[in-house]
Amino acid sequence: MAAPRKLLLLDTASLYFRAYFGVPDSVRAPDGTPVNAVRGLLDFIARLVQDHRPDDLVACMDADWRPHWRVELIPSYKAHRVAEETETGPDVEEVPDTLSPQVPVIEAVLDALGIARVGVAGYEADDVIGTLAGRATGPVDIVTGDRDLYQLVDDACGVRVLYPLKGVGTLQITDDAWLREKYGVDGSGYADLALLRGDPSDGLPGVPGIGEKTAAKLLDAYGDLAGIMAAADDPASRLTPTQRKRLDEARDYVAVAPKVVRVASDVPLPEFDPALPGAPRDPEALDALATRWGLGGALSRLLSTLQA
């Protein structure tokens, strides 16, 4: 019987944003265009493959970073990050001027390499990651700087989050034990914790007056969000009058927030080959991209790692 295949899922936008801010914009193509995010991401992938040796790797993309179905439920969702609203397509995210032009280059390089790149209209990369993690039959490592994905951690299924602390050479290995020590919940409870606590970076208000520690205590006492709301309806429960009042006043938010906060697990994924390539899928296209954008050592290091 063949050994289970090890899957590495990349939250690609999280990583190229980190590369953009971590690599000087003096790293440029021959025509002077900054390529710091491109080269930084290639180095990240090379280091991740070298250190973790996955069988399969998928670069998960934000085809829609602010899906309409989430905004309909909570209009403030990521509203502060909108640079331009559109009527017919996804809202445009506020992105540094010199990063936006690098994203198509990243996509073209990944395609020429043969690294699977998956995004689905109407969904965020988180949703693609959630669906792929749920379908996996072997161990899964998710590389992301987004704590929202802690909700996918599952020791029983071998799903971990690798959270970059310094580049991707120093990663916080996030499993259920780490989450319980840090937050008082495991992966299955993290979404409810985040929902109650709120997250200003995503425009999620949370339940006013219920912070992280209180949310963890409530989840410990009542099991999950449904249990907490049942306790709010039960005059005999041990909720304080203030907690009961705050939860009661937040019923409208609590009713819709789970669908917004929890990543989708049923994204209609296209057909693709997740196998990590040992050689470029399109060497000619890759050579042209390397010359045009001056990818140099970063691309060479990744190719060497893939061939090892």
C-alpha positions as CSV (number, residue, x, y, z in Angstrom):
1,M,0.0,0.0,0.0
2,A,1.4,3.4,-1.1
3,A,2.2,5.9,1.7
4,P,-0.1,8.9,2.0
5,R,1.0,11.9,-0.1
6,K,2.0,14.9,1.9
7,L,0.2,18.1,0.7
8,L,1.6,21.7,1.1
9,L,-1.0,24.4,0.6
10,L,0.2,28.0,0.1
11,D,-1.9,31.0,0.9
12,T,-0.2,32.7,-2.0
13,A,-1.3,36.3,-1.5
14,S,-0.3,36.2,2.2
15,L,3.2,35.0,1.1
16,Y,3.7,37.4,-1.8
17,F,2.6,40.3,0.4
18,R,5.1,39.2,3.0
19,A,7.8,38.8,0.3
20,Y,7.0,42.3,-1.0
21,F,7.5,44.0,2.3
22,G,10.4,41.7,3.3
23,V,12.5,42.1,0.1
24,P,13.8,45.6,-0.9
25,D,12.1,47.2,-3.9
26,S,15.6,47.8,-5.3
27,V,15.3,44.2,-6.5
28,R,14.3,45.0,-10.1
29,A,13.9,43.6,-13.6
30,P,16.3,44.8,-16.3
31,D,13.9,47.5,-17.3
32,G,13.8,48.8,-13.7
33,T,10.4,47.3,-12.7
34,P,10.4,46.0,-9.1
35,V,10.2,42.2,-8.9
36,N,10.8,41.9,-5.1
37,A,7.6,40.1,-4.5
38,V,8.2,37.7,-7.4
39,R,11.7,36.8,-6.4
40,G,10.9,36.7,-2.7
41,L,8.0,34.3,-3.3
42,L,10.2,32.0,-5.4
43,D,12.7,31.9,-2.6
44,F,10.0,31.2,-0.1
45,I,8.7,28.2,-2.2
46,A,12.3,26.9,-2.6
47,R,12.8,27.0,1.2
48,L,9.5,25.4,1.9
49,V,10.0,22.5,-0.5
50,Q,13.6,22.0,0.7
51,D,12.5,21.9,4.4
52,H,9.2,20.0,4.1
53,R,9.6,17.9,1.0
54,P,5.9,17.7,0.0
55,D,4.6,15.3,-2.6
56,D,2.0,17.8,-3.7
57,L,1.9,21.6,-3.6
58,V,-0.9,24.0,-4.5
59,A,-0.6,27.7,-4.7
60,C,-4.1,28.8,-3.6
61,M,-5.3,32.1,-5.0
62,D,-7.8,34.8,-4.2
63,A,-10.1,34.8,-7.3
64,D,-12.3,37.0,-5.2
65,W,-10.7,38.5,-2.0
66,R,-14.1,39.9,-0.8
67,P,-16.9,37.6,-2.0
68,H,-20.3,39.3,-2.4
69,W,-22.0,36.5,-0.5
70,R,-20.0,37.4,2.6
71,V,-20.5,41.1,2.2
72,E,-24.3,40.6,1.9
73,L,-24.2,39.0,5.3
74,I,-21.8,41.5,7.0
75,P,-21.4,44.7,4.9
76,S,-18.3,45.8,6.9
77,Y,-16.4,42.7,5.8
78,K,-13.0,43.9,4.6
79,A,-14.7,47.2,3.6
80,H,-11.8,49.3,4.9
81,R,-9.5,47.6,2.4
82,V,-11.5,48.4,-0.7
83,A,-9.8,50.7,-3.2
84,E,-12.5,50.6,-5.8
85,E,-16.0,49.1,-5.8
86,T,-17.3,47.5,-9.0
87,E,-20.9,46.6,-10.0
88,T,-20.0,43.7,-12.3
89,G,-16.9,42.1,-10.8
90,P,-15.0,41.7,-7.6
91,D,-14.2,44.8,-5.6
92,V,-10.6,46.0,-6.1
93,E,-8.4,45.6,-3.1
94,E,-6.1,48.4,-2.0
95,V,-2.6,47.0,-2.9
96,P,0.7,48.9,-3.2
97,D,1.2,50.4,-6.6
98,T,4.4,48.4,-7.3
99,L,2.9,45.1,-6.1
100,S,-0.1,44.8,-8.3
101,P,1.9,44.5,-11.6
102,Q,3.9,41.7,-10.0
103,V,0.9,39.4,-9.5
104,P,0.5,38.4,-13.1
105,V,4.2,37.7,-13.3
106,I,3.9,35.4,-10.3
107,E,1.0,33.6,-11.9
108,A,2.9,33.2,-15.2
109,V,6.0,31.9,-13.5
110,L,4.1,29.3,-11.5
111,D,2.2,28.2,-14.6
112,A,5.5,27.8,-16.6
113,L,7.0,25.9,-13.7
114,G,4.0,23.5,-13.5
115,I,3.2,24.4,-9.9
116,A,-0.6,24.0,-9.4
117,R,-2.3,27.4,-9.1
118,V,-5.9,27.2,-8.0
119,G,-8.5,30.0,-7.6
120,V,-12.2,29.8,-8.0
121,A,-14.5,32.7,-8.9
122,G,-16.6,33.9,-5.9
123,Y,-14.2,32.4,-3.3
124,E,-11.1,33.4,-1.4
125,A,-7.9,31.4,-1.2
126,D,-9.0,30.4,2.3
127,D,-12.0,28.6,0.9
128,V,-9.9,26.8,-1.6
129,I,-7.5,25.8,1.2
130,G,-10.4,24.6,3.3
131,T,-11.8,22.5,0.6
132,L,-8.5,20.9,-0.4
133,A,-7.6,20.2,3.3
134,G,-11.0,18.6,3.8
135,R,-10.5,16.3,0.8
136,A,-6.9,15.3,1.6
137,T,-6.1,11.7,2.5
138,G,-2.7,12.4,3.9
139,P,-1.0,15.0,6.0
140,V,-1.6,18.7,5.2
141,D,0.6,21.7,6.0
142,I,-0.9,25.1,5.3
143,V,1.5,28.0,5.0
144,T,-0.1,31.3,5.8
145,G,0.3,34.5,7.7
146,D,-3.5,34.6,8.3
147,R,-4.6,33.3,11.7
148,D,-8.1,32.8,10.3
149,L,-6.9,29.4,8.9
150,Y,-6.2,28.2,12.4
151,Q,-9.8,26.9,12.3
152,L,-8.6,24.2,9.9
153,V,-6.1,22.7,12.3
154,D,-7.0,19.1,13.1
155,D,-4.5,16.7,14.7
156,A,-6.6,13.7,14.0
157,C,-6.6,14.4,10.3
158,G,-2.9,15.6,10.2
159,V,-3.7,19.2,9.3
160,R,-1.3,21.9,10.6
161,V,-0.8,25.6,10.0
162,L,2.8,26.7,9.4
163,Y,2.8,30.4,10.4
164,P,5.9,32.4,9.2
165,L,7.7,34.2,12.0
166,K,10.8,35.2,10.0
167,G,10.5,34.6,6.3
168,V,9.6,30.9,6.0
169,G,12.8,29.6,7.5
170,T,11.3,30.1,11.0
171,L,7.7,28.8,11.2
172,Q,5.3,28.5,14.1
173,I,4.0,24.9,13.9
174,T,0.4,25.3,14.8
175,D,-1.4,22.2,16.0
176,D,-4.3,21.6,18.4
177,A,-2.0,21.5,21.4
178,W,-0.5,24.9,20.5
179,L,-3.9,26.4,20.0
180,R,-5.2,25.1,23.3
181,E,-2.2,26.6,25.1
182,K,-2.4,29.9,23.3
183,Y,-6.2,30.4,23.0
184,G,-7.9,27.8,25.1
185,V,-9.5,26.2,22.1
186,D,-8.5,23.7,19.5
187,G,-8.9,24.1,15.7
188,S,-12.5,23.1,15.7
189,G,-13.3,25.9,18.2
190,Y,-11.2,28.7,16.7
191,A,-13.8,30.0,14.3
192,D,-16.3,30.5,17.1
193,L,-13.6,32.2,19.2
194,A,-12.8,34.5,16.3
195,L,-16.4,35.2,15.6
196,L,-17.1,36.2,19.2
197,R,-13.9,38.2,19.6
198,G,-14.2,40.0,16.3
199,D,-11.4,40.9,13.9
200,P,-10.8,44.6,12.9
201,S,-8.4,43.6,10.1
202,D,-11.3,41.8,8.4
203,G,-14.0,44.3,9.4
204,L,-15.7,41.8,11.8
205,P,-17.3,43.6,14.8
206,G,-17.5,40.6,17.1
207,V,-19.8,40.7,20.2
208,P,-19.1,44.0,21.9
209,G,-17.5,43.5,25.3
210,I,-16.5,39.8,24.7
211,G,-12.8,39.6,24.1
212,E,-10.6,36.7,23.4
213,K,-10.3,35.4,27.0
214,T,-14.0,35.7,27.7
215,A,-14.8,34.0,24.5
216,A,-12.5,31.1,25.3
217,K,-14.1,30.7,28.8
218,L,-17.6,30.7,27.3
219,L,-16.6,28.1,24.8
220,D,-15.0,26.0,27.5
221,A,-18.2,26.2,29.5
222,Y,-20.8,25.7,26.8
223,G,-19.0,23.9,24.0
224,D,-19.6,25.9,20.9
225,L,-21.5,29.0,19.7
226,A,-24.8,27.2,19.6
227,G,-24.3,26.2,23.2
228,I,-23.4,29.7,24.3
229,M,-26.6,31.1,22.6
230,A,-28.7,28.4,24.2
231,A,-27.2,29.5,27.6
232,A,-28.2,33.1,26.8
233,D,-31.8,31.8,26.5
234,D,-31.6,29.8,29.7
235,P,-32.3,31.8,32.8
236,A,-30.7,29.1,34.8
237,S,-27.3,29.3,33.0
238,R,-24.3,30.8,34.7
239,L,-23.9,33.7,32.3
240,T,-23.6,37.0,34.0
241,P,-26.4,39.5,33.3
242,T,-23.9,41.6,31.3
243,Q,-22.8,38.7,29.2
244,R,-26.4,37.6,28.6
245,K,-27.4,41.2,27.5
246,R,-24.4,41.5,25.2
247,L,-25.1,38.2,23.5
248,D,-28.8,39.0,23.2
249,E,-28.1,42.3,21.6
250,A,-25.7,40.7,19.1
251,R,-28.1,38.0,17.9
252,D,-28.4,39.4,14.4
253,Y,-24.6,39.4,14.0
254,V,-24.3,35.9,15.6
255,A,-26.9,34.5,13.2
256,V,-24.9,35.4,10.0
257,A,-21.3,35.5,11.2
258,P,-20.6,31.8,11.1
259,K,-21.0,31.7,7.3
260,V,-18.7,34.6,6.9
261,V,-16.0,33.5,9.4
262,R,-15.8,29.8,8.6
263,V,-14.0,28.9,5.4
264,A,-16.0,27.1,2.8
265,S,-15.4,23.4,2.4
266,D,-17.4,22.8,-0.7
267,V,-15.7,25.0,-3.4
268,P,-16.2,23.6,-6.9
269,L,-12.6,23.1,-7.8
270,P,-11.3,22.7,-11.3
271,E,-9.3,19.7,-12.5
272,F,-5.6,20.1,-11.8
273,D,-2.5,18.1,-11.0
274,P,-1.1,19.0,-7.5
275,A,2.0,16.9,-7.9
276,L,5.2,18.9,-7.3
277,P,7.0,19.1,-10.6
278,G,10.6,17.8,-11.0
279,A,11.1,19.9,-14.1
280,P,9.4,23.0,-15.7
281,R,6.2,22.3,-17.6
282,D,7.1,25.0,-20.2
283,P,10.9,25.5,-20.2
284,E,10.8,28.0,-23.1
285,A,8.2,30.2,-21.4
286,L,10.1,30.0,-18.2
287,D,13.3,31.1,-19.9
288,A,11.6,34.0,-21.5
289,L,10.1,35.1,-18.1
290,A,13.4,34.7,-16.4
291,T,15.1,37.0,-19.0
292,R,12.3,39.5,-19.1
293,W,12.0,39.9,-15.4
294,G,15.5,39.2,-14.2
295,L,14.6,36.3,-12.0
296,G,18.1,35.0,-11.8
297,G,19.2,33.3,-8.6
298,A,15.7,33.0,-7.1
299,L,14.5,30.9,-10.0
300,S,17.7,28.9,-10.2
301,R,17.4,28.0,-6.5
302,L,13.8,26.9,-6.9
303,L,14.6,24.8,-10.0
304,S,17.5,23.1,-8.2
305,T,15.3,22.4,-5.2
306,L,12.6,20.9,-7.4
307,Q,15.1,18.7,-9.2
308,A,16.8,17.4,-6.0
